[in-house]
Amino acid sequence: MGILVRNAGRQLKGGLVQKICSLFLIMIIFQGCRQSYNPPSIKNNSRILVVNGFLGGGPDSTFISLTYTRNLIDTVPGDPESGATVVVEGDDYSSSQLKELRAGAYSNILFLHTGGKYRLKINTRDGREYVSDYVPFEQTPAIDSVSWQEDSAGVSIFVNTHDPQNNTHFYRWEYAETWQYHTYLNSNFDLVNGVVVRRDENNQIYNCWRTLRSTDILIASTSRLKEDIIYQTPIHYVSKTTEKIFINYSILVKQYALTADGFDYWQNLKKNTEQMGSLFDPQPSQFGGNIHCTSTPGEPVIGFISASSVQQKRIFINGNDLLTYNYSPYYIPCMDLNSVSTGISPADSAKIYEYLLMPRHLFTFLYSDGIYHLAQNFCADCREHGGSNIKPAYWP
């Protein structure tokens, strides 16, 4: 009996090894035969117009960006479409032109109304015309709350909303996160017209604020639920290893109502951009929007135009509200003052002037010892870290 068990174990083990070897051989064959593949649509259409934005009503500005795609092998970003004529037309024969704010970016404040249908019409500099389908103007329900939860690694941010009329069903969100940070040394003085002057509050460079906007596609649907309720849908996650919530953090969440077609477009786009990477992931597909080239029928266009009001809500999270934090400040190298600063007597104004006129000149701050200390920009100017020293109007 013991011999039979041992033999069966050997057979089972041998069969498993044989299967693993066969699988490994198949992987080697696929690896050896794998070649990069560029679909014909990518090869032949390196400049496809991309229309991004939505039609907003009331005080919420309509913002449309026009850019062109590029080949995967290109290293430069796609060109903006500047000098185009961009018009919003209503089914009531109303018409409003958007103004070009910067290259490829068009905006205006429109007054759209529920029950109306609207479309976007684009005429490029080279004479091509693009027109979107008419879309209904949707009323977006208010955001009930934006909440957050802390774990040992970071902070999760959620959105809650509902439509008491049970009409919306399809939602999309964007957010802008802003956080405060400071540099290591507080610069009290500057040199203006050759004279050392004390910095005022409007010219301080110790505290800065930085803003980043969402790039993920954030959508949800209640079409399969009995009630039109969105509860604790994840919007963003902030790691505790970053500086974002170390002092004070704010996130502004914007909410848009979508049609069923609009939701399908964003869902398909999300799959194509976020869920590829292995043999088991969904493969790339052609996703059609609701914008068409009327001057050259059949020419591909990327984009989907929706029309809705916008609801938004902002919350703040203070670093003191967190139980733990795991951030190492970017300015740690500045803590060795001997290597980043130089002490100069206030009487030696010529020396101060010489230092401040140098390329990447050094900023001054004052210690209680009565000596001017000149420090490297990185250690005394928070703008060197990518933010702005102008305090946002909404900041507490």
C-alpha positions in Angstrom: 0.0 0.0 0.0 2.9 2.4 0.9 4.5 1.6 -2.5 1.3 2.4 -4.4 1.0 5.8 -2.6 4.6 6.7 -3.3 4.2 5.7 -6.9 1.0 7.7 -7.2 2.8 10.7 -5.7 5.7 10.4 -8.1 3.2 10.2 -11.0 1.3 13.2 -9.8 4.5 15.2 -9.2 5.8 14.2 -12.6 2.6 15.2 -14.3 2.6 18.6 -12.6 6.2 19.2 -13.6 5.4 18.3 -17.1 2.5 20.7 -17.3 4.7 23.5 -15.8 7.4 22.8 -18.3 4.9 22.9 -21.2 3.5 26.2 -20.0 7.0 27.6 -19.7 7.8 26.5 -23.2 4.7 28.2 -24.6 5.6 31.4 -22.8 9.1 31.3 -24.4 7.6 30.8 -27.8 5.2 33.7 -27.4 8.0 35.9 -26.0 10.3 35.1 -29.0 7.6 35.7 -31.5 6.2 38.9 -29.9 6.6 42.0 -32.1 5.3 45.5 -31.6 2.0 46.1 -33.5 0.8 49.5 -34.7 -2.8 49.4 -35.9 -3.4 50.9 -39.3 -5.6 53.6 -37.7 -2.6 54.7 -35.6 -0.2 54.6 -38.6 -2.4 56.4 -41.0 -4.1 59.0 -38.7 -1.4 60.6 -36.7 -3.5 63.8 -36.4 -7.0 63.0 -35.2 -8.9 65.9 -33.6 -9.5 65.4 -29.9 -12.4 67.4 -28.5 -12.5 67.5 -24.7 -15.0 69.4 -22.5 -18.7 69.9 -21.9 -21.4 72.5 -22.3 -22.2 74.1 -18.9 -25.0 76.4 -18.0 -25.3 79.5 -15.8 -22.3 80.7 -13.9 -20.3 77.6 -14.8 -18.1 78.3 -17.8 -18.2 76.1 -20.9 -14.6 75.0 -21.6 -13.6 73.1 -24.7 -10.0 72.1 -25.7 -9.0 71.1 -29.2 -5.9 69.1 -29.7 -4.5 66.5 -32.1 -3.4 63.0 -31.4 0.2 61.8 -32.1 1.8 58.5 -33.0 2.9 56.3 -30.2 6.5 56.6 -31.4 6.4 60.4 -31.2 8.0 62.1 -28.2 6.4 65.5 -28.5 2.8 66.2 -27.3 -0.1 66.7 -29.7 -0.6 70.1 -31.3 -3.4 72.4 -30.1 -5.9 73.6 -32.8 -5.6 77.4 -32.5 -7.6 79.9 -34.4 -10.7 77.8 -34.8 -14.3 79.1 -34.7 -16.2 77.2 -32.0 -19.9 77.8 -31.6 -22.6 76.3 -29.3 -26.0 76.0 -31.1 -29.4 75.2 -29.6 -32.3 73.5 -31.2 -34.2 76.8 -30.6 -31.8 78.4 -33.2 -29.7 80.1 -30.5 -26.0 80.5 -31.1 -23.1 81.5 -28.8 -19.4 81.6 -29.8 -16.6 80.5 -27.5 -13.5 82.7 -27.1 -10.0 81.3 -27.4 -8.3 81.8 -24.0 -5.0 80.3 -25.1 -3.9 78.0 -27.9 -6.5 75.3 -28.4 -8.6 76.3 -25.3 -12.1 77.9 -25.9 -14.5 79.1 -23.3 -17.5 81.3 -22.5 -20.4 81.6 -20.0 -23.6 80.1 -21.5 -27.2 80.2 -20.3 -28.6 76.8 -21.2 -32.0 75.5 -20.0 -33.5 72.2 -19.1 -35.5 70.8 -21.9 -33.3 72.3 -24.5 -30.9 70.5 -26.7 -27.5 71.8 -27.8 -24.6 70.9 -30.0 -21.0 72.0 -30.7 -19.9 73.2 -34.1 -16.2 73.6 -34.9 -14.6 75.2 -38.0 -10.8 74.8 -38.1 -8.3 77.2 -39.7 -7.8 74.8 -42.7 -11.6 74.8 -43.5 -12.7 71.5 -41.9 -16.0 71.4 -40.1 -17.0 69.2 -37.1 -20.4 69.0 -35.6 -21.6 67.1 -32.5 -25.0 65.5 -32.1 -27.6 67.5 -30.2 -27.6 66.5 -26.6 -30.2 67.4 -23.8 -29.2 69.7 -21.1 -29.2 67.7 -17.8 -29.7 69.1 -14.3 -27.1 67.7 -12.0 -28.2 66.9 -8.5 -26.4 68.5 -5.6 -23.5 66.7 -3.9 -24.6 65.5 -0.5 -21.2 65.3 1.0 -17.5 64.6 0.4 -16.1 62.5 3.2 -12.7 60.9 4.0 -11.4 58.0 6.0 -7.9 57.4 7.3 -5.9 54.2 7.3 -2.2 53.5 8.2 -1.0 54.3 4.7 -3.2 57.2 3.6 -6.5 58.9 3.3 -9.4 57.8 1.1 -11.9 60.4 -0.2 -15.5 59.6 -1.1 -18.5 61.3 -2.7 -22.1 60.9 -1.7 -25.1 62.2 -3.8 -28.6 61.3 -4.7 -31.4 62.4 -7.1 -34.8 62.5 -5.3 -36.5 62.6 -8.7 -34.7 59.4 -9.7 -33.8 60.8 -13.1 -30.0 61.1 -13.2 -28.6 57.5 -12.9 -25.3 58.4 -14.6 -22.6 60.5 -13.0 -19.1 61.8 -13.7 -16.7 63.6 -11.3 -13.5 65.7 -11.6 -11.5 67.1 -8.7 -8.8 69.7 -8.0 -6.6 69.1 -5.0 -4.7 72.0 -3.4 -2.3 71.7 -0.5 -0.1 74.0 1.6 3.6 73.4 2.2 6.5 75.4 3.5 10.2 75.5 2.9 12.8 75.2 5.7 14.1 78.7 6.2 11.9 81.8 6.6 13.2 84.6 4.4 12.5 88.0 6.1 14.5 90.3 3.9 14.9 91.0 0.2 17.0 93.4 -1.9 15.0 96.0 -3.8 16.9 98.6 -5.9 20.1 97.9 -4.0 18.4 98.4 -0.6 17.7 95.6 1.9 14.0 95.7 2.8 11.8 93.6 5.0 9.4 91.3 3.2 5.7 92.0 3.6 3.0 89.4 3.8 2.2 89.6 0.1 5.9 88.9 -0.8 6.5 86.0 1.6 8.2 82.9 0.2 8.0 80.6 3.1 4.5 79.2 2.6 3.3 78.0 -0.8 0.3 76.3 -2.3 0.1 73.8 -5.1 -2.8 72.5 -7.2 -3.2 69.4 -9.3 -6.3 68.4 -11.3 -7.7 64.9 -11.7 -6.6 62.8 -14.7 -8.5 59.6 -13.9 -12.0 58.9 -15.4 -14.4 58.9 -12.4 -17.9 57.6 -13.3 -20.7 55.7 -11.6 -24.2 54.5 -12.5 -27.3 53.7 -10.4 -29.3 52.4 -13.4 -29.5 49.0 -11.8 -30.6 50.2 -8.4 -34.1 50.9 -7.1 -33.0 54.3 -5.9 -30.8 56.9 -7.5 -28.3 57.0 -4.6 -24.5 57.2 -4.8 -22.9 56.3 -1.5 -19.2 56.4 -0.5 -18.0 56.2 -4.1 -14.1 56.5 -4.1 -12.8 59.7 -5.7 -9.2 59.9 -4.6 -6.5 58.4 -2.4 -3.7 60.4 -0.8 -0.7 58.6 0.5 0.8 59.7 3.9 4.2 59.6 2.4 3.5 62.8 0.4 3.5 66.3 1.7 -0.1 66.9 0.7 -1.9 66.5 4.0 1.1 67.4 6.2 -0.1 70.9 6.9 -3.5 71.6 5.2 -5.2 70.0 2.2 -8.2 70.9 0.2 -10.1 69.0 -2.5 -12.8 70.5 -4.7 -15.1 67.9 -6.3 -17.2 68.7 -9.3 -20.1 66.5 -10.3 -21.8 66.2 -13.8 -24.9 64.4 -14.9 -24.5 62.2 -18.0 -26.8 60.6 -20.5 -26.7 56.8 -21.0 -24.7 57.3 -24.2 -22.3 59.7 -22.5 -21.8 57.2 -19.7 -21.1 54.4 -22.2 -18.5 56.6 -23.9 -16.6 57.4 -20.7 -16.8 53.8 -19.5 -15.4 52.5 -22.8 -12.6 55.2 -22.7 -11.8 54.2 -19.1 -11.4 50.5 -20.1 -9.1 51.5 -23.0 -6.9 53.7 -21.0 -6.8 52.1 -17.6 -7.3 48.3 -17.9 -4.8 47.2 -20.5 -1.5 45.6 -19.7 -1.7 41.8 -19.9 -3.2 39.0 -22.0 -6.2 38.9 -19.7 -7.1 42.6 -19.8 -9.6 44.0 -22.3 -8.0 44.7 -25.7 -8.0 48.1 -27.3 -11.2 49.0 -29.1 -12.5 51.8 -31.3 -14.8 54.0 -29.2 -17.1 56.3 -31.1 -18.1 59.6 -29.7 -20.9 61.9 -30.8 -18.8 64.3 -32.9 -18.5 64.0 -36.7 -16.5 65.6 -39.5 -19.1 67.0 -42.0 -16.5 68.3 -44.4 -14.8 64.8 -44.8 -17.4 62.2 -43.8 -15.8 59.2 -42.2 -12.8 61.1 -40.8 -12.3 59.9 -37.2 -12.8 62.3 -34.3 -12.3 61.6 -30.6 -14.6 63.1 -28.0 -18.1 63.2 -26.6 -20.0 66.4 -25.9 -22.4 66.5 -22.9 -24.5 69.4 -21.6 -25.3 69.7 -17.9 -25.2 72.0 -14.8 -22.3 71.5 -12.5 -22.4 70.8 -8.7 -19.3 71.2 -6.5 -18.2 70.8 -2.9 -14.9 71.5 -1.2 -13.6 70.0 2.0 -10.4 70.6 4.0 -8.3 68.0 5.8 -5.8 69.3 8.3 -2.6 67.3 9.1 -3.4 67.7 12.8 -6.6 65.6 12.3 -4.6 62.5 11.3 -3.5 59.9 13.8 -0.3 59.1 12.0 1.9 60.5 9.2 4.8 59.2 7.3 6.2 62.2 5.3 9.9 63.1 5.1 10.1 66.8 4.1 11.8 67.6 0.8 14.0 70.2 2.5 15.9 67.8 4.7 19.2 68.6 3.0 18.7 72.2 4.1 18.9 71.3 7.8 22.6 71.5 7.6 22.9 75.3 7.7 26.7 75.3 7.4 26.4 73.9 3.9 23.4 76.0 2.6 23.9 79.5 4.1 26.4 82.2 4.5 26.6 84.7 7.3 27.2 88.4 6.5 27.4 91.4 8.8 24.6 94.0 8.2 27.3 96.6 7.7 28.7 94.8 4.8 26.0 95.9 2.4 28.3 95.6 -0.7 28.8 91.9 0.1 25.0 91.4 0.4 24.4 93.1 -2.9 27.1 90.9 -4.5 25.5 87.8 -3.3 22.0 88.7 -4.3 23.0 89.7 -7.9 24.5 86.3 -8.5 22.7 83.8 -10.9 20.2 81.9 -8.8 20.7 84.6 -6.2 20.4 83.8 -2.5 17.6 85.1 -0.4 18.2 86.7 3.0 16.7 86.0 6.4 17.6 87.2 9.9 18.6 85.3 13.0 18.6 86.8 16.5 22.4 87.0 16.4 22.0 90.1 14.2 23.8 88.6 11.2 22.3 88.4 7.7 22.3 84.8 6.5 22.1 84.2 2.8 20.6 80.8 1.9 20.2 78.7 -1.2 16.9 79.3 -3.1 15.9 75.7 -2.6 16.0 76.1 1.2 14.4 79.6 1.5 12.0 79.9 -1.5 9.0 77.6 -1.5 8.4 78.4 -5.1 11.5 76.3 -6.0 9.4 73.2 -5.1 6.8 73.9 -7.8 4.0 75.9 -6.0 2.9 79.5 -5.8 3.4 81.8 -2.8 0.0 83.5 -3.5 -2.5 82.3 -0.9 -5.8 81.1 -2.6 -8.8 83.3 -1.7 -10.7 80.3 -0.3 -7.9 79.2 2.0 -8.6 79.5 5.8 
